[in-house]
Amino acid sequence: MPRLVVIGAGLLGGSLLATLQRRRTCNGGTYALTAVSSAATRDALQALKWCDALFDYADLDDACTGADLIVLCTPLSAIHSQINAIAACADRLGPGAIVTDVGSTKVEICRQGFAAFPKRVAGSPRFVGGHPMAGSEKSGLNAADPLLYQSALWVLCPPSDLETGRLDPLKEMVQAVGARVAILEPDRHDAAVARISHVPQLLASVLAGWAGADDDSAEAALALAAGGFRDMTRLALSPWDIWRDILATNSAPVADGLHELSERLTELAAAARQWAADDESTNSLADRSLPSGETAFRATFAKGKAFRERFRMPRKGIVHDLTELVVRLDDRPGQLLALFAPLAHAGINVQDLEILKVREGESGTILLGFATPDDAQRATVAIIAAGFAVTPR
């Protein structure tokens, strides 16, 4: 049985242990699970009975002895020192061991990890950068969720000289927790997450802070805020302690992104003032042609909509995509149960789900993602038989 060592049992490490423990409870032994964490967390893990062995950080070398797969789930600042500590006892690891991490940035970690675990001889321990695109505004073992990685994308950044087949055990672990594997170079990863994770986090924090900055209007703003504002500002609940390391290790791409966005917002601000001036100079709506200030807003909406629509389109390259179906539901009790019950009865797993639109008292649409076209075809038959309209995405 492969021996897996999880170092750091907070949200990500704890969720990994919870998921693998749940899997082996249902399907028999998959991994021998070892955790390295603080005394309080070890006590909690002992009570949960998720692990076969528990170690303190001071005993890292003993914890990693004979390990086949080591996953570093601590904050970024700790991962760097732990890479060196494990490299110092590399001869104690299992044959062909892989060391990986779950850090949100990859360039600096991979540079260090690749150097610490070079290709010396066949089967020598190697480092592979990793980043599961999953998380929460919560933290700690109490926030651990056995479904956290379900259908998530797990990015792997292997060294260019990694031997064929060496990545397979890590891919198997990723798939065992329900995630999908994507392969990226570290610099491409960091540039991409700056755009879709790190800068959006800052925007959420700025937006929430700006909305509540005026004491006279803050209460009214909270009373009027609805789903759109809630969704856009959920990330503002994220803890600074975690984000400090992320921003420090990806500061250049983040700076570029903020600069580009600030330029676009400045252009929109100028367009808004021009629009206001156009309105003041126009006598009636009937006489009004397209205001010059409005043009920038129309273009912004069009470009944003075009990219957002691509978010659910089939993509080629770094990851195997899901096959998706759109199902229309009536807005009445029991519709979700009526939709999912036949899928459960047929043994069809829904890999991803998104509610696209719901109008109270009318109808809504829901997006379902399936691992294979065959699963999607079987689901289509079951859903239509249950009386729903289905459209391939």
Residue pairs with C-beta under 8 A, 6 or more apart in sequence:
1 29
1 30
1 31
1 32
2 30
2 31
2 32
2 68
2 69
2 169
3 31
3 32
3 34
3 66
3 67
3 68
3 69
3 94
4 20
4 31
4 32
4 33
4 34
4 67
4 68
4 69
4 70
4 71
4 173
5 34
5 35
5 36
5 63
5 64
5 67
5 69
5 70
5 71
6 13
6 16
6 17
6 33
6 34
6 35
6 36
6 71
6 73
7 13
7 35
7 36
7 37
7 57
7 60
7 63
7 70
7 71
7 72
7 73
7 74
7 82
8 36
8 37
8 72
8 73
8 74
8 75
8 78
9 17
9 35
9 36
9 37
9 41
9 45
9 73
9 141
9 144
10 41
10 73
10 74
10 139
10 140
10 141
10 143
11 135
11 136
11 138
11 139
11 140
11 141
11 143
11 144
11 145
11 148
12 73
12 102
12 132
12 134
12 135
12 148
13 35
13 37
13 71
13 73
13 74
13 102
14 41
14 140
14 141
14 143
14 144
15 134
15 144
15 145
15 146
15 148
15 149
16 71
16 73
16 149
16 177
17 33
17 35
17 45
17 50
17 51
17 144
18 50
18 144
18 145
18 146
19 146
19 147
19 148
19 149
19 176
19 177
19 178
20 30
20 31
20 33
20 173
20 176
20 177
21 33
21 50
21 51
21 146
22 146
23 30
23 176
23 177
24 30
24 31
24 33
30 176
31 69
31 173
32 52
32 53
33 50
33 51
33 52
33 53
34 51
34 52
34 53
34 54
34 55
34 63
34 67
35 41
35 42
35 45
35 50
35 51
35 53
35 54
35 55
36 54
36 55
36 56
36 57
36 59
36 60
36 63
37 45
37 54
37 56
37 57
37 141
38 56
38 57
39 56
41 141
42 54
42 55
42 56
44 141
44 142
45 51
45 54
45 141
46 54
53 63
55 62
55 63
60 82
60 85
60 86
60 89
61 85
61 86
61 88
61 89
61 92
64 70
64 86
64 89
64 92
64 93
65 89
65 92
65 93
66 92
66 93
66 94
67 93
67 94
67 97
68 94
68 96
68 97
68 98
68 169
69 97
69 98
69 100
69 169
69 170
69 173
70 86
70 93
70 97
70 98
70 99
70 100
71 100
71 101
71 102
71 130
71 173
72 79
72 82
72 83
72 99
72 100
72 101
72 102
72 103
73 101
73 102
74 82
75 241
75 242
75 245
76 103
76 104
76 105
76 109
76 245
76 246
76 248
76 249
77 245
79 101
79 103
79 109
80 108
80 109
80 112
83 99
83 101
83 109
83 112
83 113
83 116
83 127
84 112
84 116
86 93
86 99
86 116
87 116
87 117
90 117
90 124
90 125
93 99
93 125
95 123
96 123
96 125
96 166
96 169
97 125
97 126
98 125
98 126
98 127
98 128
98 166
98 167
98 169
98 170
99 113
99 117
99 125
99 126
99 127
99 128
100 127
100 128
100 129
100 130
100 156
100 170
101 109
101 113
101 129
101 130
102 130
102 131
102 132
103 109
103 129
103 130
103 131
103 249
104 131
104 193
104 197
104 198
104 246
104 250
105 131
105 189
105 190
105 193
105 246
105 249
105 250
106 129
106 131
106 155
106 157
106 186
106 189
106 190
107 186
107 187
107 189
107 190
107 249
107 250
108 249
109 129
109 186
109 249
110 127
110 129
110 157
110 159
110 186
111 186
113 127
113 128
113 129
114 127
114 159
116 127
117 124
117 125
117 126
117 127
118 124
119 126
119 159
119 161
119 162
119 163
122 163
126 158
126 159
126 162
126 166
127 159
128 156
128 157
128 158
128 159
128 162
128 167
128 170
129 155
129 156
129 157
129 158
129 186
129 189
130 154
130 155
130 156
130 157
130 170
131 154
131 155
131 157
131 189
131 193
132 149
132 152
132 153
132 154
132 155
132 174
132 179
133 152
133 153
133 154
133 155
133 197
134 148
134 149
134 152
134 179
135 148
136 143
136 145
136 148
137 234
137 235
137 237
137 238
137 239
139 239
139 242
147 178
149 174
149 177
149 178
149 179
150 177
150 178
150 179
150 351
151 178
151 179
151 180
151 322
151 351
151 352
151 369
152 178
152 179
152 180
153 179
153 180
153 182
153 319
154 174
154 179
154 180
154 181
154 182
155 182
155 183
155 184
155 189
156 167
156 170
156 171
156 174
156 181
156 182
156 183
156 184
157 183
157 184
157 185
157 186
157 189
158 166
158 167
158 183
171 181
174 180
174 181
175 181
180 319
180 320
181 319
181 320
182 318
182 319
183 318
184 192
184 318
190 250
190 253
191 253
193 250
194 250
194 253
194 254
194 256
194 257
195 253
195 257
198 246
198 247
198 250
198 253
198 254
198 257
199 254
199 257
199 258
199 261
200 235
201 235
201 238
201 243
202 247
202 254
202 258
203 261
204 232
204 233
204 234
204 235
204 236
205 235
205 236
205 238
207 232
207 233
207 236
208 233
208 236
209 236
211 218
211 221
211 225
211 229
211 233
212 218
212 221
212 222
247 254
264 300
267 296
268 296
268 297
268 300
271 293
271 294
271 295
271 296
271 297
272 293
272 297
273 293
274 291
274 292
274 293
275 291
275 292
275 293
275 294
275 297
276 293
277 293
278 291
278 292
278 293
278 294
279 291
282 288
282 291
312 324
312 354
312 367
312 393
314 321
315 321
322 351
322 352
322 369
322 370
322 371
323 369
323 370
323 371
323 372
323 373
323 375
323 376
324 352
324 367
324 368
324 369
324 370
324 376
324 392
324 393
325 367
325 368
325 370
325 376
325 379
325 380
325 383
325 390
325 391
325 392
325 393
326 356
326 365
326 366
326 367
326 368
326 390
326 391
326 392
326 393
327 339
327 365
327 366
327 367
327 368
327 383
327 388
327 389
327 390
327 391
328 363
328 364
328 365
328 388
328 389
328 391
329 335
329 336
329 339
329 358
329 363
329 364
329 365
329 366
329 388
330 362
330 363
331 358
331 359
331 360
331 361
331 362
331 363
331 364
338 386
338 387
338 388
339 366
339 383
339 386
339 388
340 350
341 386
342 382
342 383
342 385
342 386
343 350
343 379
343 382
343 383
345 382
346 378
346 379
346 382
348 370
348 375
348 378
348 379
348 382
349 370
349 371
349 375
350 368
350 369
350 370
350 379
351 369
351 370
351 371
352 367
352 368
352 369
353 366
353 367
353 368
353 369
354 366
354 367
355 364
355 365
355 366
355 367
356 364
356 365
356 366
356 367
357 364
357 365
358 364
367 393
368 379
370 376
370 379
376 392
380 390
380 392
383 390
384 390
